[in-house]
């Protein structure tokens, strides 16, 4: 990108200062090999788990029957579609379904892992949780569900939860911190006292109370955790706005009659986003840890939802089933290590002393 900018400058084409600045930041970030490769690995795993239905599923990706093609991943087909007797959804792992595909050109293409997060293996010879086998690569949990499928879907759920919670905290924190820092005075004073009182509230006790009143779920957890996730970030944004609101270019814009909203968005917010971007991976990892901890304590998502915290809780209750704790712990540690490396690289990239 920098070479492209130099070529454009040689040809007399003006280069945007914002684009040039972004190019310098990206070049600086790529110099940190550990952070750069961690970002690539994390993005690869995230994209891979976003396609979880095509990687781990008890439904075929494609079926050819009677000269026609079917895609059970997207559409639910009754058993009568394939010559069965019942109007209920087809059980594609039933040996009877294999007998229905008796034509020479009939076939069913399954994913690499033939289990979904809620698939219960009925053919296990022995008690559950069962150890790893050729059918269940990482074994099963205490309900007979495939551990690998639970990890794939649980990884996706954890990352999406962390991204959504972080996005909500950033939006609310930037707005609250920007208003406090720009206007100051009584607004800042009353806001700080409110944050002190609100931050002193016992978050865990509130989660326990609401979990006993309402049905646990992702939406409830997002709402409850979002009530507190913005406070830490608002302090950094407030400090940046307090530092920049009396600079000469801000005073000039105010003297020219530019509205407060435009000054905050166009002049102050770009500088205030530096701590936001720097702490972004750490806030995502904190959100993932919060979800995992609540699931481990039984205050998170329902038991039917794939969760890394529930796998850890099952490993604690079944110490002999080493594959439960080892798999969930390894994935969780690996995910957090990647995010920490990315955060360190971003912090070095935006450090003014490194420029």
Secondary structure, DSSP 4 states (H G I P E B T S, - for coil): -HHHHHHHHHTT----HHHHHHHHHHHHHHH-HHHHHHHHHHHHHHHHHHTHHHHB-SS-SEEEETTEEE-TTTS--BGGGGT-S-SSBP-TTSHHHHHH--STT-EEE--SB---TT-B-TT-SS-SSPPP-SSSTT-B-TTSBBHHHHHHHHHHHHHHHHHHHHHHHHHHHHHHHHHHHHH-HHHHHHHHHHHHHHHTS-HHHHHHHHHHHS---HHHHHHHHHHHHTHHHHHHHHHHHHHHTTSHHHHHHHHTT--HHHIIIIIIHHHHHHHHHHTHHHHHHHHHHHHHHHHHHT-SS-TTS--HHHHHHHHHH-TT-HHHHHHHHHHHHHHHHHHHHHHHHHHHHS-GGG-
